[in-house]
Amino acid sequence: MKRTTIKLPDALDGRLRHEAARRGVSLSELTREAIEDLLTGGSNRRRLGKPGASGRADISHHIEEILRSELATR
């Protein structure tokens, strides 16, 4: 594996560290995942948002329909 050094603004570094800690992964692992997603258009992994952050209040009532429609687009 190759080592690469990058320079990040302080705010971005803080966000990266916070997200790595939240996920329980290393900075390197999170950075590799982000770069891989960028280069593959995110096609290798299903992105999940924060719980409750969809902006929709009716999800629990329509979960089967929503999942069916999401899976049909894959």
DRENLUMDREN-401770 format. One record per residue (C-alpha): x, y, z; residue in one letter. Coordinates in nm, 4 decimals, always signed. Last residue first. Layout:
// residues N
east=X | north=Y | up=Z | rest=a;
...
//
This chain:
// residues 74
east=-3.0438 | north=-0.0619 | up=-0.8390 | rest=r;
east=-3.3574 | north=+0.1450 | up=-0.9065 | rest=t;
east=-3.5935 | north=-0.1387 | up=-0.8086 | rest=a;
east=-3.4319 | north=-0.1552 | up=-0.4640 | rest=l;
east=-3.5347 | north=+0.2023 | up=-0.3874 | rest=e;
east=-3.8952 | north=+0.1467 | up=-0.5057 | rest=s;
east=-3.9352 | north=-0.1705 | up=-0.2987 | rest=r;
east=-3.7783 | north=-0.0011 | up=+0.0045 | rest=l;
east=-4.0190 | north=+0.2923 | up=-0.0196 | rest=i;
east=-4.3242 | north=+0.0676 | up=-0.0616 | rest=e;
east=-4.2253 | north=-0.1475 | up=+0.2350 | rest=e;
east=-4.1484 | north=+0.1580 | up=+0.4506 | rest=i;
east=-4.4780 | north=+0.3384 | up=+0.3868 | rest=h;
east=-4.6163 | north=+0.3974 | up=+0.7366 | rest=h;
east=-4.2736 | north=+0.4217 | up=+0.8997 | rest=s;
east=-4.1639 | north=+0.6690 | up=+0.6339 | rest=i;
east=-4.4502 | north=+0.9161 | up=+0.6772 | rest=d;
east=-4.2660 | north=+1.2081 | up=+0.8407 | rest=a;
east=-4.0305 | north=+1.2734 | up=+0.5515 | rest=r;
east=-3.7349 | north=+1.5090 | up=+0.5875 | rest=g;
east=-3.4973 | north=+1.2186 | up=+0.5448 | rest=s;
east=-3.2898 | north=+1.3070 | up=+0.8515 | rest=a;
east=-3.4538 | north=+1.0727 | up=+1.1011 | rest=g;
east=-3.1516 | north=+0.8445 | up=+1.1196 | rest=p;
east=-2.8525 | north=+1.0067 | up=+0.9504 | rest=k;
east=-2.8145 | north=+0.9177 | up=+0.5870 | rest=g;
east=-2.7260 | north=+0.5854 | up=+0.4344 | rest=l;
east=-2.5180 | north=+0.5491 | up=+0.1226 | rest=r;
east=-2.5281 | north=+0.2122 | up=-0.0520 | rest=r;
east=-2.1789 | north=+0.1056 | up=-0.1446 | rest=r;
east=-1.9851 | north=+0.0192 | up=-0.4566 | rest=n;
east=-2.1623 | north=+0.2637 | up=-0.6891 | rest=s;
east=-2.0450 | north=+0.5719 | up=-0.5027 | rest=g;
east=-1.9446 | north=+0.7345 | up=-0.8311 | rest=g;
east=-1.6583 | north=+0.4898 | up=-0.8609 | rest=t;
east=-1.3790 | north=+0.7455 | up=-0.8217 | rest=l;
east=-1.5558 | north=+0.9480 | up=-0.5537 | rest=l;
east=-1.6676 | north=+0.6401 | up=-0.3612 | rest=d;
east=-1.3111 | north=+0.5038 | up=-0.3673 | rest=e;
east=-1.1776 | north=+0.8384 | up=-0.2452 | rest=i;
east=-1.4284 | north=+0.8467 | up=+0.0400 | rest=a;
east=-1.3579 | north=+0.4852 | up=+0.1383 | rest=e;
east=-0.9813 | north=+0.5457 | up=+0.1348 | rest=r;
east=-1.0284 | north=+0.8554 | up=+0.3544 | rest=t;
east=-1.2435 | north=+0.6624 | up=+0.6010 | rest=l;
east=-0.9865 | north=+0.3845 | up=+0.6227 | rest=e;
east=-0.6971 | north=+0.6256 | up=+0.6645 | rest=s;
east=-0.8742 | north=+0.8257 | up=+0.9348 | rest=l;
east=-0.9281 | north=+0.5001 | up=+1.1229 | rest=s;
east=-1.2713 | north=+0.3502 | up=+1.1829 | rest=v;
east=-1.5189 | north=+0.3614 | up=+1.4732 | rest=g;
east=-1.7936 | north=+0.5187 | up=+1.2637 | rest=r;
east=-1.8360 | north=+0.8181 | up=+1.4949 | rest=r;
east=-1.4586 | north=+0.8388 | up=+1.5431 | rest=a;
east=-1.4002 | north=+0.8480 | up=+1.1671 | rest=a;
east=-1.6767 | north=+1.1073 | up=+1.1291 | rest=e;
east=-1.5246 | north=+1.3341 | up=+1.3968 | rest=h;
east=-1.1774 | north=+1.3012 | up=+1.2496 | rest=r;
east=-1.3016 | north=+1.3914 | up=+0.9014 | rest=l;
east=-1.5039 | north=+1.6859 | up=+1.0323 | rest=r;
east=-1.2032 | north=+1.8170 | up=+1.2233 | rest=g;
east=-0.9769 | north=+1.7794 | up=+0.9210 | rest=d;
east=-1.2338 | north=+1.9663 | up=+0.7122 | rest=l;
east=-1.2404 | north=+2.2553 | up=+0.9610 | rest=a;
east=-0.8614 | north=+2.2690 | up=+0.9860 | rest=d;
east=-0.8167 | north=+2.2922 | up=+0.6085 | rest=p;
east=-0.6659 | north=+1.9741 | up=+0.4692 | rest=l;
east=-0.3202 | north=+1.9014 | up=+0.3302 | rest=k;
east=-0.2604 | north=+1.5568 | up=+0.1863 | rest=i;
east=+0.0163 | north=+1.3023 | up=+0.2338 | rest=t;
east=+0.0090 | north=+0.9720 | up=+0.0494 | rest=t;
east=+0.1455 | north=+0.6350 | up=+0.1642 | rest=r;
east=+0.1287 | north=+0.3488 | up=-0.0841 | rest=k;
east=+0.0000 | north=+0.0000 | up=+0.0000 | rest=m;
//
